[in-house]
Amino acid sequence: MFIQTEATPNPEVLKFLPGRDVLGEGSRDFRSVDEAGASPLAAELFAIDGVERVHFGADFLTVGKGRDEDWAHLKAPILAAIMDHFTSGQSLFTGEAAGGHSGGHDDETVYEGETAQVVAEIKELLDTRIRPAVAQDGGDILFNRFEPETGVVWLHMRGACSGCPSSSATLKSGVENMLKHYVPEVTRVEQAL
């Protein structure tokens, strides 16, 4: 098994490409050891001293490190953990957690009428234009909510995008401009925490 690595715009995050599906579709973000309990691979990665975040994408995973940590010391044990996991044939998730990954949107609000159409347009743009581009950098952007009275779209940044120094520029100059262009009801894009 050959695992490629790629730098991301976030210097604290490295992208790992195992050459096979990781999630297949959607994404899953682990911000703590407790959250990682849902996945044997995530738990194994968090067991490596210096790993602070793990993100699974369709065919990649990203690992975030602490600022004082060095990739030269972390890369080999991370590669070993990923290789061991995929060669063991072990499931990515344990039991009930298997169905818990996000398909791309975490908003459970039911929108009606014109607002429902606006939200559908926003989600379509995110899924077809924005998320594939962001995945190239090892991240993901999820729709959080839309406020029809103000025109504000709230989005979650995940994976390499979360905490990335250029994420606010990505949101404002890239995502906001595209959404405002195609969906005139959008006035602003904000990052949901």
DRENPA-3360 file (N, C-alpha, C; in nm, 2 decimals, always signed):
BEGIN
1 = MFIQTEAT = +0.08/-0.12/+0.00/+0.00/+0.00/+0.00/+0.09/+0.12/+0.00 ~ +0.06/+0.22/-0.09/+0.13/+0.34/-0.10/+0.04/+0.46/-0.06 ~ +0.08/+0.54/+0.04/+0.00/+0.65/+0.09/+0.07/+0.78/+0.05 ~ +0.01/+0.86/-0.03/+0.06/+0.99/-0.07/+0.03/+1.09/+0.04 ~ +0.12/+1.19/+0.05/+0.09/+1.30/+0.14/+0.10/+1.43/+0.06 ~ +0.02/+1.53/+0.10/+0.02/+1.66/+0.03/+0.01/+1.77/+0.14 ~ +0.08/+1.87/+0.11/+0.07/+1.99/+0.20/-0.07/+2.05/+0.18 ~ -0.12/+2.12/+0.28/-0.24/+2.20/+0.26/-0.21/+2.35/+0.29;
9 = PNPEVLKF = -0.30/+2.44/+0.26/-0.28/+2.58/+0.29/-0.26/+2.60/+0.44 ~ -0.30/+2.51/+0.52/-0.28/+2.53/+0.66/-0.16/+2.45/+0.70 ~ -0.05/+2.52/+0.75/+0.07/+2.45/+0.78/+0.07/+2.35/+0.89 ~ -0.04/+2.36/+0.97/-0.06/+2.27/+1.08/-0.13/+2.14/+1.04 ~ -0.17/+2.13/+0.92/-0.25/+2.01/+0.87/-0.18/+1.95/+0.75 ~ -0.18/+1.82/+0.74/-0.12/+1.74/+0.63/-0.23/+1.65/+0.58 ~ -0.24/+1.64/+0.45/-0.34/+1.56/+0.38/-0.27/+1.42/+0.34 ~ -0.34/+1.31/+0.37/-0.30/+1.18/+0.34/-0.39/+1.11/+0.25;
17 = LPGRDVLG = -0.34/+1.06/+0.14/-0.42/+0.99/+0.03/-0.39/+0.84/+0.03 ~ -0.47/+0.76/+0.09/-0.44/+0.61/+0.09/-0.46/+0.54/-0.04 ~ -0.51/+0.61/-0.14/-0.53/+0.54/-0.27/-0.66/+0.45/-0.27 ~ -0.75/+0.48/-0.18/-0.87/+0.41/-0.17/-0.97/+0.50/-0.10 ~ -1.10/+0.46/-0.11/-1.20/+0.54/-0.04/-1.18/+0.54/+0.11 ~ -1.20/+0.65/+0.17/-1.19/+0.66/+0.32/-1.34/+0.66/+0.36 ~ -1.42/+0.76/+0.33/-1.56/+0.76/+0.36/-1.65/+0.73/+0.24 ~ -1.60/+0.76/+0.12/-1.68/+0.74/+0.00/-1.75/+0.86/-0.03;
25 = EGSRDFRS = -1.83/+0.91/+0.07/-1.90/+1.04/+0.05/-1.92/+1.11/+0.18 ~ -1.93/+1.24/+0.18/-1.95/+1.31/+0.31/-1.81/+1.33/+0.37 ~ -1.81/+1.38/+0.50/-1.69/+1.40/+0.57/-1.72/+1.38/+0.72 ~ -1.62/+1.36/+0.80/-1.63/+1.35/+0.94/-1.51/+1.41/+1.01 ~ -1.53/+1.50/+1.10/-1.43/+1.57/+1.17/-1.42/+1.53/+1.32 ~ -1.30/+1.51/+1.36/-1.28/+1.47/+1.50/-1.19/+1.57/+1.57 ~ -1.24/+1.64/+1.67/-1.16/+1.75/+1.73/-1.10/+1.71/+1.86 ~ -1.13/+1.59/+1.91/-1.08/+1.55/+2.04/-1.07/+1.40/+2.05;
33 = VDEAGASP = -1.00/+1.35/+2.15/-0.98/+1.21/+2.17/-1.12/+1.15/+2.20 ~ -1.20/+1.22/+2.27/-1.34/+1.17/+2.30/-1.42/+1.14/+2.18 ~ -1.42/+1.24/+2.08/-1.49/+1.22/+1.96/-1.43/+1.11/+1.88 ~ -1.30/+1.09/+1.89/-1.23/+0.98/+1.81/-1.27/+0.84/+1.85 ~ -1.34/+0.83/+1.96/-1.38/+0.69/+2.01/-1.47/+0.63/+1.91 ~ -1.53/+0.70/+1.82/-1.63/+0.65/+1.72/-1.55/+0.58/+1.61 ~ -1.42/+0.60/+1.60/-1.35/+0.54/+1.49/-1.21/+0.48/+1.54 ~ -1.19/+0.36/+1.51/-1.06/+0.30/+1.55/-0.94/+0.37/+1.49;
41 = LAAELFAI = -0.95/+0.41/+1.36/-0.84/+0.48/+1.30/-0.82/+0.62/+1.36 ~ -0.93/+0.69/+1.38/-0.91/+0.83/+1.45/-0.85/+0.81/+1.59 ~ -0.90/+0.71/+1.66/-0.84/+0.69/+1.80/-0.69/+0.66/+1.79 ~ -0.66/+0.57/+1.69/-0.51/+0.54/+1.68/-0.43/+0.66/+1.64 ~ -0.48/+0.75/+1.56/-0.41/+0.87/+1.52/-0.40/+0.97/+1.64 ~ -0.51/+0.98/+1.72/-0.50/+1.07/+1.84/-0.40/+1.01/+1.95 ~ -0.38/+0.88/+1.94/-0.28/+0.82/+2.04/-0.14/+0.86/+2.01 ~ -0.12/+0.92/+1.89/+0.02/+0.97/+1.85/+0.03/+1.11/+1.92;
49 = DGVERVHF = +0.14/+1.12/+2.00/+0.16/+1.25/+2.07/+0.18/+1.36/+1.97 ~ +0.10/+1.46/+1.98/+0.11/+1.58/+1.89/+0.00/+1.59/+1.80 ~ -0.08/+1.49/+1.78/-0.20/+1.49/+1.69/-0.31/+1.56/+1.76 ~ -0.37/+1.66/+1.70/-0.48/+1.74/+1.77/-0.61/+1.73/+1.69 ~ -0.61/+1.69/+1.57/-0.73/+1.69/+1.49/-0.72/+1.59/+1.38 ~ -0.84/+1.52/+1.35/-0.84/+1.42/+1.24/-0.97/+1.45/+1.16 ~ -0.96/+1.45/+1.03/-1.07/+1.47/+0.94/-1.07/+1.36/+0.83 ~ -1.19/+1.30/+0.81/-1.20/+1.20/+0.70/-1.28/+1.26/+0.59;
57 = GADFLTVG = -1.23/+1.25/+0.47/-1.30/+1.30/+0.35/-1.33/+1.17/+0.26 ~ -1.38/+1.20/+0.14/-1.42/+1.09/+0.05/-1.31/+0.99/+0.03 ~ -1.19/+1.04/-0.01/-1.08/+0.95/-0.05/-0.95/+1.00/+0.02 ~ -0.96/+1.08/+0.12/-0.84/+1.13/+0.19/-0.87/+1.15/+0.34 ~ -0.77/+1.17/+0.42/-0.78/+1.21/+0.55/-0.68/+1.32/+0.58 ~ -0.71/+1.41/+0.67/-0.62/+1.51/+0.71/-0.59/+1.50/+0.86 ~ -0.47/+1.53/+0.90/-0.43/+1.52/+1.04/-0.37/+1.66/+1.07 ~ -0.42/+1.71/+1.19/-0.37/+1.84/+1.24/-0.28/+1.82/+1.36;
65 = KGRDEDWA = -0.18/+1.90/+1.36/-0.08/+1.88/+1.47/-0.08/+2.01/+1.55 ~ -0.02/+2.00/+1.67/+0.00/+2.12/+1.75/+0.11/+2.21/+1.69 ~ +0.10/+2.34/+1.72/+0.20/+2.44/+1.66/+0.34/+2.41/+1.69 ~ +0.37/+2.35/+1.81/+0.51/+2.32/+1.84/+0.56/+2.19/+1.79 ~ +0.47/+2.11/+1.73/+0.51/+1.98/+1.68/+0.58/+1.99/+1.54 ~ +0.65/+1.89/+1.50/+0.72/+1.89/+1.38/+0.68/+1.78/+1.29 ~ +0.64/+1.81/+1.17/+0.59/+1.70/+1.08/+0.70/+1.59/+1.06 ~ +0.83/+1.63/+1.07/+0.94/+1.53/+1.05/+0.92/+1.42/+1.15;
73 = HLKAPILA = +0.87/+1.45/+1.27/+0.86/+1.34/+1.37/+0.72/+1.27/+1.37 ~ +0.62/+1.34/+1.32/+0.49/+1.29/+1.32/+0.45/+1.21/+1.20 ~ +0.51/+1.24/+1.09/+0.46/+1.18/+0.96/+0.48/+1.03/+0.96 ~ +0.59/+0.97/+1.00/+0.61/+0.83/+1.00/+0.51/+0.75/+1.08 ~ +0.49/+0.79/+1.21/+0.39/+0.71/+1.29/+0.25/+0.73/+1.24 ~ +0.21/+0.85/+1.18/+0.08/+0.86/+1.12/+0.06/+0.77/+1.00 ~ +0.16/+0.77/+0.91/+0.16/+0.68/+0.79/+0.15/+0.53/+0.84 ~ +0.22/+0.50/+0.94/+0.21/+0.36/+0.99/+0.07/+0.33/+1.04;
81 = AIMDHFTS = +0.01/+0.42/+1.12/-0.12/+0.39/+1.17/-0.23/+0.38/+1.06 ~ -0.22/+0.47/+0.96/-0.31/+0.46/+0.84/-0.29/+0.33/+0.77 ~ -0.17/+0.29/+0.74/-0.14/+0.17/+0.67/-0.19/+0.05/+0.75 ~ -0.16/+0.04/+0.88/-0.20/-0.07/+0.96/-0.36/-0.08/+0.96 ~ -0.42/+0.03/+0.97/-0.57/+0.03/+0.97/-0.62/-0.03/+0.84 ~ -0.58/+0.02/+0.73/-0.64/-0.02/+0.60/-0.59/-0.16/+0.56 ~ -0.48/-0.21/+0.60/-0.44/-0.34/+0.57/-0.50/-0.44/+0.66 ~ -0.55/-0.40/+0.78/-0.61/-0.49/+0.87/-0.75/-0.53/+0.83;
89 = GQSLFTGE = -0.81/-0.44/+0.74/-0.95/-0.47/+0.70/-1.05/-0.42/+0.81 ~ -1.01/-0.36/+0.91/-1.09/-0.31/+1.02/-1.19/-0.20/+0.97 ~ -1.31/-0.19/+1.03/-1.40/-0.09/+0.99/-1.36/+0.04/+1.03 ~ -1.40/+0.15/+0.95/-1.36/+0.28/+0.99/-1.43/+0.33/+1.11 ~ -1.55/+0.28/+1.14/-1.63/+0.33/+1.25/-1.67/+0.20/+1.33 ~ -1.70/+0.23/+1.46/-1.75/+0.12/+1.55/-1.90/+0.13/+1.55 ~ -1.97/+0.02/+1.54/-2.12/+0.01/+1.56/-2.20/+0.12/+1.51 ~ -2.27/+0.19/+1.60/-2.37/+0.29/+1.56/-2.31/+0.41/+1.49;
97 = AAGGHSGG = -2.18/+0.44/+1.52/-2.11/+0.55/+1.46/-2.09/+0.54/+1.31 ~ -2.11/+0.43/+1.26/-2.09/+0.41/+1.11/-2.18/+0.50/+1.03 ~ -2.30/+0.52/+1.07/-2.39/+0.60/+1.00/-2.39/+0.75/+1.03 ~ -2.30/+0.78/+1.12/-2.30/+0.92/+1.17/-2.22/+1.02/+1.09 ~ -2.17/+0.99/+0.98/-2.09/+1.10/+0.91/-2.18/+1.19/+0.83 ~ -2.14/+1.31/+0.81/-2.22/+1.41/+0.75/-2.21/+1.40/+0.59 ~ -2.32/+1.41/+0.53/-2.32/+1.42/+0.38/-2.30/+1.56/+0.33 ~ -2.27/+1.65/+0.42/-2.24/+1.78/+0.37/-2.32/+1.90/+0.43;
105 = HDDETVYE = -2.42/+1.87/+0.50/-2.50/+1.98/+0.56/-2.55/+1.94/+0.70 ~ -2.53/+2.03/+0.79/-2.57/+2.00/+0.93/-2.69/+2.08/+0.98 ~ -2.76/+2.14/+0.89/-2.88/+2.22/+0.92/-3.00/+2.13/+0.92 ~ -3.08/+2.13/+1.03/-3.20/+2.04/+1.04/-3.32/+2.13/+1.03 ~ -3.30/+2.26/+1.01/-3.42/+2.35/+0.99/-3.49/+2.32/+0.87 ~ -3.62/+2.33/+0.87/-3.71/+2.31/+0.75/-3.74/+2.45/+0.70 ~ -3.70/+2.47/+0.58/-3.73/+2.60/+0.52/-3.85/+2.59/+0.43 ~ -3.93/+2.69/+0.41/-4.05/+2.68/+0.33/-4.05/+2.79/+0.23;
113 = GETAQVVA = -4.13/+2.77/+0.12/-4.15/+2.86/+0.02/-4.02/+2.91/-0.05 ~ -4.02/+3.04/-0.07/-3.90/+3.10/-0.14/-3.77/+3.07/-0.07 ~ -3.77/+3.08/+0.06/-3.65/+3.05/+0.14/-3.60/+2.91/+0.11 ~ -3.69/+2.81/+0.10/-3.65/+2.67/+0.07/-3.58/+2.67/-0.06 ~ -3.62/+2.74/-0.16/-3.56/+2.75/-0.29/-3.42/+2.81/-0.28 ~ -3.41/+2.92/-0.21/-3.28/+2.98/-0.19/-3.18/+2.89/-0.12 ~ -3.22/+2.82/-0.02/-3.14/+2.73/+0.05/-3.10/+2.61/-0.04 ~ -3.19/+2.56/-0.12/-3.16/+2.45/-0.21/-3.05/+2.50/-0.31;
121 = EIKELLDT = -3.06/+2.63/-0.36/-2.96/+2.68/-0.45/-2.82/+2.69/-0.38 ~ -2.82/+2.74/-0.26/-2.70/+2.75/-0.18/-2.63/+2.61/-0.17 ~ -2.71/+2.51/-0.12/-2.66/+2.38/-0.10/-2.61/+2.32/-0.23 ~ -2.68/+2.34/-0.34/-2.63/+2.29/-0.48/-2.50/+2.35/-0.52 ~ -2.48/+2.48/-0.50/-2.35/+2.55/-0.53/-2.24/+2.49/-0.44 ~ -2.27/+2.48/-0.31/-2.17/+2.42/-0.22/-2.13/+2.28/-0.27 ~ -2.23/+2.20/-0.30/-2.20/+2.06/-0.33/-2.13/+2.05/-0.47 ~ -2.16/+2.13/-0.57/-2.11/+2.11/-0.70/-1.99/+2.19/-0.73;
129 = RIRPAVAQ = -1.97/+2.31/-0.67/-1.86/+2.40/-0.70/-1.76/+2.42/-0.59 ~ -1.81/+2.44/-0.47/-1.73/+2.48/-0.36/-1.66/+2.37/-0.29 ~ -1.74/+2.27/-0.24/-1.68/+2.16/-0.17/-1.58/+2.08/-0.24 ~ -1.60/+2.05/-0.37/-1.49/+1.98/-0.45/-1.36/+2.05/-0.45 ~ -1.37/+2.18/-0.46/-1.25/+2.27/-0.47/-1.18/+2.27/-0.33 ~ -1.26/+2.28/-0.22/-1.20/+2.28/-0.09/-1.14/+2.14/-0.05 ~ -1.21/+2.04/-0.10/-1.15/+1.90/-0.07/-1.01/+1.88/-0.13 ~ -0.98/+1.95/-0.24/-0.85/+1.94/-0.30/-0.74/+1.99/-0.20;
137 = DGGDILFN = -0.78/+2.08/-0.11/-0.69/+2.13/-0.01/-0.71/+2.06/+0.13 ~ -0.78/+1.95/+0.13/-0.80/+1.86/+0.25/-0.90/+1.91/+0.35 ~ -1.00/+1.99/+0.30/-1.10/+2.04/+0.39/-1.24/+2.02/+0.34 ~ -1.33/+2.08/+0.41/-1.47/+2.07/+0.37/-1.54/+2.19/+0.43 ~ -1.65/+2.23/+0.36/-1.74/+2.34/+0.41/-1.88/+2.28/+0.41 ~ -1.94/+2.30/+0.53/-2.08/+2.25/+0.55/-2.17/+2.36/+0.57 ~ -2.29/+2.35/+0.51/-2.40/+2.45/+0.53/-2.44/+2.44/+0.67 ~ -2.45/+2.55/+0.74/-2.51/+2.55/+0.88/-2.65/+2.60/+0.88;
145 = RFEPETGV = -2.67/+2.73/+0.83/-2.80/+2.78/+0.82/-2.80/+2.91/+0.73 ~ -2.92/+2.95/+0.70/-2.95/+3.07/+0.62/-3.05/+3.15/+0.69 ~ -3.02/+3.28/+0.71/-3.11/+3.38/+0.77/-3.17/+3.46/+0.66 ~ -3.30/+3.43/+0.63/-3.36/+3.50/+0.51/-3.38/+3.65/+0.54 ~ -3.40/+3.69/+0.67/-3.42/+3.83/+0.69/-3.30/+3.92/+0.67 ~ -3.18/+3.86/+0.69/-3.05/+3.93/+0.67/-2.97/+3.89/+0.55 ~ -3.01/+3.77/+0.50/-2.93/+3.72/+0.38/-2.80/+3.66/+0.42 ~ -2.78/+3.63/+0.55/-2.65/+3.58/+0.59/-2.65/+3.42/+0.58;
153 = VWLHMRGA = -2.55/+3.37/+0.52/-2.53/+3.22/+0.52/-2.42/+3.19/+0.62 ~ -2.45/+3.09/+0.70/-2.35/+3.04/+0.80/-2.30/+2.91/+0.76 ~ -2.16/+2.89/+0.76/-2.10/+2.77/+0.71/-2.00/+2.72/+0.81 ~ -1.98/+2.59/+0.82/-1.88/+2.53/+0.91/-1.76/+2.50/+0.82 ~ -1.64/+2.53/+0.87/-1.51/+2.49/+0.80/-1.46/+2.37/+0.88 ~ -1.42/+2.27/+0.80/-1.37/+2.14/+0.86/-1.24/+2.10/+0.79 ~ -1.18/+2.00/+0.86/-1.05/+1.95/+0.81/-0.95/+2.05/+0.80 ~ -0.87/+2.06/+0.69/-0.76/+2.15/+0.68/-0.81/+2.30/+0.69;
161 = CSGCPSSS = -0.94/+2.32/+0.65/-0.99/+2.46/+0.65/-1.01/+2.51/+0.79 ~ -1.04/+2.43/+0.89/-1.06/+2.47/+1.02/-0.93/+2.52/+1.08 ~ -0.93/+2.64/+1.12/-0.81/+2.70/+1.18/-0.71/+2.74/+1.08 ~ -0.74/+2.73/+0.96/-0.64/+2.77/+0.85/-0.63/+2.92/+0.85 ~ -0.50/+2.97/+0.84/-0.49/+3.12/+0.83/-0.56/+3.18/+0.71 ~ -0.57/+3.11/+0.60/-0.64/+3.16/+0.48/-0.79/+3.13/+0.47 ~ -0.84/+3.07/+0.58/-0.99/+3.03/+0.57/-1.08/+3.15/+0.56 ~ -1.05/+3.25/+0.63/-1.14/+3.37/+0.63/-1.13/+3.43/+0.49;
169 = ATLKSGVE = -1.02/+3.43/+0.43/-1.01/+3.48/+0.29/-1.08/+3.40/+0.19 ~ -1.07/+3.26/+0.21/-1.15/+3.17/+0.13/-1.30/+3.20/+0.14 ~ -1.34/+3.21/+0.27/-1.49/+3.24/+0.29/-1.53/+3.37/+0.22 ~ -1.46/+3.48/+0.25/-1.50/+3.61/+0.20/-1.48/+3.63/+0.05 ~ -1.36/+3.60/+0.00/-1.33/+3.63/-0.14/-1.38/+3.52/-0.23 ~ -1.37/+3.40/-0.19/-1.42/+3.29/-0.28/-1.56/+3.25/-0.26 ~ -1.60/+3.20/-0.15/-1.73/+3.14/-0.13/-1.84/+3.25/-0.13 ~ -1.81/+3.36/-0.05/-1.91/+3.47/-0.05/-1.94/+3.53/-0.18;
177 = NMLKHYVP = -1.83/+3.56/-0.26/-1.85/+3.62/-0.39/-1.93/+3.53/-0.48 ~ -1.90/+3.39/-0.48/-1.97/+3.30/-0.57/-2.12/+3.29/-0.53 ~ -2.14/+3.28/-0.40/-2.28/+3.27/-0.35/-2.36/+3.39/-0.39 ~ -2.30/+3.51/-0.36/-2.37/+3.64/-0.39/-2.40/+3.65/-0.54 ~ -2.31/+3.60/-0.62/-2.32/+3.61/-0.77/-2.44/+3.53/-0.82 ~ -2.44/+3.40/-0.77/-2.54/+3.31/-0.82/-2.68/+3.31/-0.74 ~ -2.67/+3.36/-0.62/-2.79/+3.36/-0.53/-2.80/+3.51/-0.48 ~ -2.87/+3.59/-0.55/-2.88/+3.74/-0.51/-2.93/+3.76/-0.37;
185 = EVTRVEQA = -3.01/+3.67/-0.31/-3.06/+3.68/-0.18/-2.95/+3.68/-0.07 ~ -2.83/+3.62/-0.11/-2.72/+3.61/-0.01/-2.65/+3.75/+0.00 ~ -2.64/+3.80/+0.12/-2.57/+3.93/+0.14/-2.43/+3.91/+0.20 ~ -2.41/+3.80/+0.27/-2.29/+3.78/+0.35/-2.27/+3.64/+0.38 ~ -2.14/+3.59/+0.40/-2.12/+3.46/+0.45/-2.03/+3.47/+0.58 ~ -2.07/+3.39/+0.68/-2.00/+3.39/+0.81/-1.97/+3.25/+0.84 ~ -1.86/+3.24/+0.92/-1.82/+3.10/+0.97/-1.89/+3.07/+1.10 ~ -1.96/+2.96/+1.10/-2.02/+2.91/+1.23/-1.92/+2.84/+1.31;
193 = L = -1.92/+2.86/+1.44/-1.82/+2.79/+1.53/-1.88/+2.67/+1.59;
% end
